[in-house]
Amino acid sequence: MEETIAAALRRGRRALQTADPEIAPRESSLLLGYLLGYSEAQILTRDDQRLPAKVARRFEDLIRRRCRGEPAAYLLGRKEFYGRKFLVDDRVLIPRPETEHLVEAVLTMPGLPENLRILDVGTGSGCLAVTLALEIPTARIIATDLSPAALALARGNAQLHGVEDRIHFAAADLLSPLDLSKIHLLVSNPPYVAKEDASTLPRDVRDFEPHLALFAPDNGLALLRRLLEEARGLARGARVLVEIGFGQLAAVKSFGREAGWQVIREIRDYGKIPRTVILARREENENKNEKKEH
């Protein structure tokens, strides 16, 4: 006998909560809605509808995979970022709300040129590059990643949102071997989690998201340091906007000073943790301050 949507949802919620109390019960509705082509609201208003056996079996498989820790975003094949849907799978890090602060920082930056050139380092799903291309139609963007698999997915997202003609995707290890001389803004959400902290991460992050996009040596700071050192070749007046981890602000300020950069703005995330920093060349900022004093 076919079960109803309501019965399937109850069974899914029980299984998820038994497997991990941290999993939101609403994920049962999201997964079943995905299979039926319904929104979360639509599925909750159809609770007495009968489920075809084939759909019930697929739902059971999704619930089983979620109970094993596989992220819901990978099961759904998509994740929302800045109000838009992005394709995601285990080739890329799942976009986080905190990373939207990088977008906001760019959009509120004064004095951006008409021919704005942006470099997105470690693009992953392409959520930053694609969002900035959509929000700033005159911008031209280079998006890089060390992973060819991630770049393939990022291209898919650019095509999905119709901006593939304004984003150049390139395989690169941070900034090598790029020509930085015409770049106005560098944005990056680089790997910044210490490998030693792997055991503290949620299971769905630690066991399923790509470690290449998560972890960095030297307590998570090695790539942030390299990024600021290699950014010396950016055009005069350029800005670096980078996402950082908990407790890394002081180190990033120090790395910046060593490489000739100065943090000119800090943006806290929803947990009040410094998460995004904007850096300018130290001598440019000092000259600006001197002019103000005179």
Stockholm file with secondary structure:
# STOCKHOLM 1.0

chainA/1-294         MEETIAAALRRGRRALQTADPEIAPRESSLLLGYLLGYSEAQILTRDDQRLPAKVARRFEDLIRRRCRGEPAAYLLGRKEFYGRKFLVDDRVLIPRPETEHLVEAVLTMPGLPENLRILDVGTGSGCLAVTLALEIPTARIIATDLSPAALALARGNAQLHGVEDRIHFAAADLLSPLDLSKIHLLVSNPPYVAKEDASTLPRDVRDFEPHLALFAPDNGLALLRRLLEEARGLARGARVLVEIGFGQLAAVKSFGREAGWQVIREIRDYGKIPRTVILARREENENKNEKKEH
#=GR chainA/1-294 SS CCCBHHHHHHHHHHHHHHHCTTSCTTHHHHHHHHHHTCCHHHHHTCTTCBCCHHHHHHHHHHHHHHHTTCCHHHHHTEEEETTEEEECCTTSCCCCGGGHHHHHHHHTCTTCCTTCEEEEESCTTSHHHHHHHHHCTTCEEEEEESCHHHHHHHHHHHHHTTCGGGEEEEECBTTBTCCCTTCSEEEECCCCEEGGGGGGSCHHHHHHSCHHHHEETTTTTHHHHHHHHHGGGSCTTCEEEEECCTTCHHHHHHHHHHTTEEEEEEEECTTSCEEEEEEEEHHHHHHHHHHHHC
#=GC SS_cons         CCCBHHHHHHHHHHHHHHHCTTSCTTHHHHHHHHHHTCCHHHHHTCTTCBCCHHHHHHHHHHHHHHHTTCCHHHHHTEEEETTEEEECCTTSCCCCGGGHHHHHHHHTCTTCCTTCEEEEESCTTSHHHHHHHHHCTTCEEEEEESCHHHHHHHHHHHHHTTCGGGEEEEECBTTBTCCCTTCSEEEECCCCEEGGGGGGSCHHHHHHSCHHHHEETTTTTHHHHHHHHHGGGSCTTCEEEEECCTTCHHHHHHHHHHTTEEEEEEEECTTSCEEEEEEEEHHHHHHHHHHHHC
//
